[in-house]
Amino acid sequence: MTTTPPPLPPQDGPRAADVPPVPDKPRAMFASCPTCGSQVTYAPGTTALKCGACGADHAIEAGDDTTVDEHSFDAWMAENAHVKVATIGGQVLKCQGCAAEIESTDLAETCQFCSGHLIALTAPAGVVAPEAVVPFGVPRKGAQAAFQEWIGSRWFAPNALKKVGSTESLKGTYVPHWTFDANTASAYQGERGEHYYVTKTRQVSDGKGGTRTETYQERHTRWHPASGHVSRAFDDVTVPASQRLPAKRLDEMGPWKLETAVAYQPEYLSGYSALRYDVDPQDGSTIARKEMREVIEGDVRRDIGGDEQRVHQVNVQYARVMFKLVLLPLWLATYVHAGKQWQVMVNANTGEVTGDRPWSVIKIVSTVLAVLAVIAVLVFLFAGSGEGTASP
């Protein structure tokens, strides 16, 4: 018994390159408004840069390569297995306003001299350059509204929390993620369990001080050896490539609309911060393959069939493993309550919100006491009803 594999990724989709390219020369980028000379910032939900001074919009011109490439993981490992990003220094970020330069392991920051945009235009040797970016789709006001709605919906949050508002910090940040594709073929061994029932009898109380005989069905399972093959093609298994934000929270941000990704251009970083990855591709691949194996085990259980399954061994073979680095957009909202800092994330691609929140002990205790009071009243009424109908 075999399963039908899902369709392979379309052959006319992202083209595959052997090794991710690393630009060796700084490229020019659109950084200032031709009308007034002020800096421009990427406008969420558009393909344009907006001038903060005169309000003029300027379209982001397509670069020389508008395709989103996926790269052979095996080819990259053959040349870069020894590379660890933690051992590689920072890259030079140049301010698009005052031309100040700093060295940083981030891809984009805010200039401390003029509050302008610091953006990396090159990557150090050995560092995988971003291949794609999912531009901000939710603007600052939209993120603020989502944040306020999230705050207001916390039932057991302290009342003072609902007063947290626009005075809190809200920072737009691109977070790096790896995506992995793979064609898999898996051979498995296990057992298929089939239930059957045996009629038995037992003695039970008859409610009158005696006993009676009751017939019942006892379930048993008959096990049979099972083996076979399943196959599946995986597309864009997404793995966070930064440890600077909680992995659990980043997972809660998904699923991302990766179909909105465009070929990376630094203009999309204008006005936002962007983290460089600190999870190496090797480690990202390990995490992705673990996620793939969980899906494959589900395929195996369906292939085995029956009422229950035991999976003893699954040998997975991976072929045509491809990967890329993509930057995904988040709004990070930070607020202070009771002297402690809390953080909320707003997915700037979908509007999904997740984060940390304080709990009101008073509200929780009050709710528990109220529930106990209701139970006590119901017990009292039920007991009273029973006494009223009792025979003299």
N, C-alpha and C positions, 0 to 999 in steps of 0.2 A: 504494500500500500504506500503510495507516494503522494506528496502534495504538489500542487501547481505553483511554481515560483512566481513571485510578483514580477512585473515587467522591469527590464533593465532600464537604467537611466537613458534618456534619449541620446542617440549618437550625435545629433546635431546640436547638443547643448554645450556646456562649458568645455573648452578644448583642454587637452592634457599637455602639460609641459613636464619635462623630466625633473628639473630642479627649480624651486622658486627663484626668480631673479632678484638680485640685489642691486639697486641703482648705484652707480659709482660716481655720478655727477649730479649736483643739485639741479633740480628743474625749477624753472620760473613758475610762480603761481600768482593768481589774481589776488592782490592783497589790499588795494586802496581804491577808493571811489574816483573815477576819472572826472567827476563833476566838481567835487569839493576837496578831494585829497584825503578824506578821513578813512579810517579802517572799515572794512566791510565784514559782516558776520553771516554765516549760513542761516537762511530762513527755513525753519522746519516745514516739511511737507511740500517743498518746492525744489526746483533745480536752479535756484538763484541765490545770490549773495545780496544782502541788504545793507545799505549805508545807515549807520546809526545817527549820522548828523543831518543829512538832507533827505533821507528816506528813499533814495533811489534804489531800484532793483537792477542787478546785473546778472545775466545768465551765466551759469558755469559752463564754460566751453568744454566739449568732450576732449579727452586727451588723445594721445597717439594710439592707445590700445583700449578699446571700449569693451573688450571681452573679459569675463571672469574666468581665469584659468584655474584648473585643479592640477596638482602636481603628483607625480609618482612618489609614494612614500618609500618604497624600496630603493629607488634611485637616490632619494635624499639621504637615506640612512647609509648607503654605500659611501657617500662622500662626507657626511656630517655626523655620524654616530658618536664621535668623540666630543661634539660641540655641546656645551652646557651654557645656556644663556646667562646663568648667574655669574659666570667667569668673564663675561664680555662687558666692557665698559659702556658708558652712555654715549649717545650721539649728540651732535651739536644742534641746538634749537635756536633759530633766529627769529627775533621779534619782527613782525611785519609792520610795526609802527615806528619804533625808534632804532631798529637795526641792532639792538643789543643781542649778544649771544651767550648762551649758557650750555653746560653739558648736563644731560639728564637721561634717565632710563625711561622717561615717559615720551610719548609721541607728540603731545601738545600740552601747553600750560598757559598761564596768564603771566605776562611780564610784570615783574615787581617794580620796574622803573616807570612804566607809562600805562600799565594795565592793558597793554596791547596783546596780540596773539603771538605766542611762541609756538612754532610748528617745526617739526623735523622734516627735512627734505631728503635726507639720505639715511641709510641704515648701516651700522657697523658690519664688517665681514662676519659671516656666520649667523647673523640674525635674519630670520625669515621676515620678509617685508609683507605688509598687509596686501592681500589680493583683492579684497572687496570691502565695502562698507554699506551698512544699512543706515541711511541717513535718518536724522531725527524727523519723526512724523508728528509727534505731539509737541506743541509749542509750550513755552514757559507757563502761560496762563492756563493752558489745559492741564499741565502737570500740577499746578497749584490747586486747581479745582478738584482733580482726582485725589490729591493729598488731603484736602479739606473733607471730602466725602468719606475717605477712609478713616480719618480721625473721628468724624461724627458718627460713624457706624460701629465704633468700639463700645459694645454694651456695658462691659464691666470696667471701662476706663474711668479715671477720676474726672469729675465734672470740669475741673480746671483745664484738662487736656483739650477740650473742645474750643477753648479760647486761643489755642495755638494757631497763628495765622501767617499772613504774608511777611511778617518781620523775620520769619525763620529762613535759614539759608536754603537755597535750591541751586544745585550745581549740575550742569549737563556734562556727562562723561561717556566716552566711548570705551567699552570693555572688550578686550580681545577674546575671541573664541576660535577653537579649531573645529573644522567640519571634516568628517571622514566618510568616504564611500568605499564599498567593498562588495565583491561578488563572493558568496560563501557556498560551500558544498560540505555537508556534514553527514558522517556515518555514525549510527548510534546502535547501542544495545540496551535492552531493557526488558520489561515485562508488562503484559496487558492483563488487567484484572477484570473479571466478569462476575457480577453479583448473581447469586442464586439464593433461594429461601427454603428453609426447612420448617415444616409445621411441628410445633411442640406444644405441650400443655404444662400448666403450673397451677398451684393452688393459691387463690387470693381470697381476701375477706369478702363476705357477702353483705356486710353492713349491718348484720343482725346478731353478731357474736359468733357466727359460724364461718365456714369457708365454702368456696365453690371452685369448680375446675374451669380454667380459662385457656382457650386455644390462642396461640400467637405465632407470628412468623419471625424466625430468627435468620438474620442475613449473614451469609458467608461469601467469601471471595475466592474464586478459582483463578490461579495465575498461570499464564502461558508465556513462553519466551517470545520476544519480539525484537526485530532488528530491521534496519532499512536505511534509506538516505533521504535527506531533505535539502533543499537549496533555497537561498534567498539573496536578493540584491538589496543592499543598504545604500541609502542616499542621504547625505548631509546629517549624519549623526553628530550632534553638536556637543562640544565639551568646553567648559570655561577654561581659558588659558591664563587666568590671573588668580592668584591666591590672596589678593589684597581686599577682596570682598568675599563674604561667606558663600561657599559653593552651594549650600542648601538654599540660600536666598536667590542666587542666580538661577538655580534649577527651577524655582518657583516662578521665575519671570517668563518662562517659556510656555508654549512653543512660540518661537519667533517666526515672523513672516519673512523667511529668507528669500522668497521670490521677489522681494522689493530691493534686494542687494544690487548695487552697481559697482562697476570697476572702481577701485580705490583712486581717489584724487585728494590731495591735501586740503583743497578748498572746503571740503565737507567738514573739516576739523576747525575751521575758523570760528572762534568764539566759544569753543568747548575744550575740555581737557580730554586726553586720550592716554590710556595706560599701555605700556609695552608688555608683552606676554612674559610671564615668569614660570610657566609650565611648559617644559620642552615638548616638542612633537612626539618624542618617544613615550613620554609619560601620558600625553594626551591620547596616543594610540592605544595604550594599555587600558585606559578608562573606557574608550570607545568600544574596544573589543569585548570588554566585560558587559557593556550594555547590549551589544549584539548577541552575545551568548545567551543572555536572559530571554531575548526574543526567539532565538533559535530553539531553546529548550521548550518554549511554548509550541513551536512548530513540531518538535519531536513528539510531544505529548498528544497533539492532535493527530499526528501520523500513526501513533501506536493505537489510539482509539480505545474502545472498551469503556468500562465504568471508572476504573482507576488506572494509573500508570506508575511504574517505577522506572526511572531513568538511571542506568548504571554507568554508562560511558557515552560521551559524545566527542568525536574527533572532528574539529572544524578546520577546514582548509580555506584560506583567504586568497583571493586572486584580484588583480587590478585594484589594489588599495591606493586610493587617491586622497589628497588632503589639501586644505587651503587655510589661510588665516583671514578671518573676517572681523571687522569692528562692529559691535552692536551698541545701540544707544540707550543710556539710562539717565534719568533725572534722580539725583540723590538729594533727599530732603532730610535735613538734620534739625532736630529741635531739642530743647532742654526742658526737663520737667523734674521737679524736686531735686535739683542739683545734679541730675544725671543726664548725659547726652544719649539721645535715641536716634536711630536712622531708619528712614523709609525709602524704598526704591520704587520708582515709577518707570515702567517699561515705556520708553519713548517711541516704540514701534507699535505697541498694541494698546497702551493705556493701563495695563495690569499693574496692581499695586500690592506690595508686600513689605513687611518690615517689623520692627520691634515696637512694643507698646508697654506702658506700665499698667498694673492692675490695681483696682480700688478694693482694698480689703474690706472696707465698710460696706460697699455694694455687694460683694460676694457673701459676707456674713449675713447681711440683711435679707438677701434672696434666699439663703439656706433656711434662716429662721422663718421666713414667710411660708416656704414650702412645708416645713415641719408643722407650722401652725395650721395650714390647710389640711394636712393629713390628720392632725389631732382632732380637728372639728369633724371631719368625715368619719373617723373612728367613733367619736362620741355620738354622732347622729345615728350611725349604724347600730351601735350598741343600744341606744335608747329605743330604736325601732324594734329591735329584737325583744326587749323587755315588755314593750307595749302589746305585743302579739302573743306573749307566753300564756299558757293555760293556767287557771287558778289552781 
